[in-house]
């Protein structure tokens, strides 16, 4: 039993670690379109057809700083983390 605890169990743990490391590192060799995160889709009620503007918003969302669109209705504490601190005149 001591041989299992000292040699075999740690070897199994290390082997599982290396298998997971290789699986995660394999993304480097995938084509860029396969390594990208999955696209985000809009959730619609059943039977509702997507509108043209909604489909366009899914494909290319407007993330410009000129529009003040709330990011997923974030609470004020998280909105500072997402958007950053407001710019102050005279600051660098």
C-alpha positions in Angstrom: 0.0 0.0 0.0 2.9 2.4 0.7 4.2 1.8 -2.8 0.9 2.9 -4.3 0.8 6.1 -2.1 4.4 7.0 -2.8 4.9 6.1 -6.4 1.8 5.1 -8.3 -0.8 7.8 -7.1 1.6 10.7 -7.7 2.4 9.3 -11.1 -1.3 9.1 -12.0 -1.8 12.7 -10.9 1.2 13.9 -13.0 0.0 12.0 -16.0 -3.5 13.5 -15.8 -1.9 17.0 -15.5 0.2 16.5 -18.6 -2.7 15.1 -20.6 -4.7 18.2 -19.7 -1.8 20.5 -20.5 -1.4 18.9 -23.9 -5.2 19.1 -24.6 -5.2 22.8 -23.8 -2.0 23.5 -25.7 -3.3 21.8 -28.8 -5.4 25.0 -29.5 -2.2 26.6 -30.8 -2.1 24.3 -33.8 -5.8 24.6 -34.7 -6.9 26.9 -37.5 -7.8 30.3 -36.2 -11.5 29.9 -36.9 -11.6 26.7 -34.8 -9.6 28.3 -31.9 -12.0 31.2 -31.7 -14.7 31.3 -28.9 -18.2 30.2 -29.9 -20.4 33.0 -31.3 -23.0 34.5 -29.0 -26.6 34.2 -30.1 -29.6 36.1 -29.1 -32.2 34.3 -27.0 -35.7 34.6 -28.5 -39.0 33.3 -27.4 -40.3 30.3 -29.4 -42.1 31.3 -32.6 -40.5 34.8 -32.8 -38.7 35.4 -36.0 -35.4 37.4 -35.9 -35.6 40.9 -37.3 -33.0 42.2 -39.7 -31.7 44.8 -37.2 -31.4 42.2 -34.5 -29.5 39.8 -36.7 -27.2 42.6 -37.7 -26.6 43.5 -34.1 -25.6 39.9 -33.4 -23.1 39.8 -36.3 -21.5 43.2 -35.6 -22.4 44.8 -32.3 -21.8 48.5 -32.0 -19.2 49.0 -29.4 -18.2 52.5 -30.0 -17.4 55.0 -27.2 -19.7 57.6 -28.6 -22.8 55.6 -27.8 -23.6 55.1 -24.2 -25.1 51.7 -24.3 -25.1 49.8 -21.0 -23.0 46.6 -21.1 -25.6 43.9 -20.2 -27.1 46.2 -17.6 -24.1 46.0 -15.3 -24.2 47.3 -11.8 -22.2 50.5 -11.3 -19.3 48.7 -9.5 -18.8 46.3 -12.5 -19.3 49.0 -15.1 -16.2 50.8 -13.9 -14.2 47.6 -14.4 -15.6 47.0 -17.9 -15.5 50.6 -19.2 -12.6 52.0 -17.1 -12.5 55.2 -15.1 -14.2 58.2 -16.7 -11.7 60.6 -18.4 -11.0 63.8 -16.6 -10.0 66.9 -18.5 -6.3 67.8 -18.0 -5.3 64.3 -17.1 -2.8 62.4 -19.1 
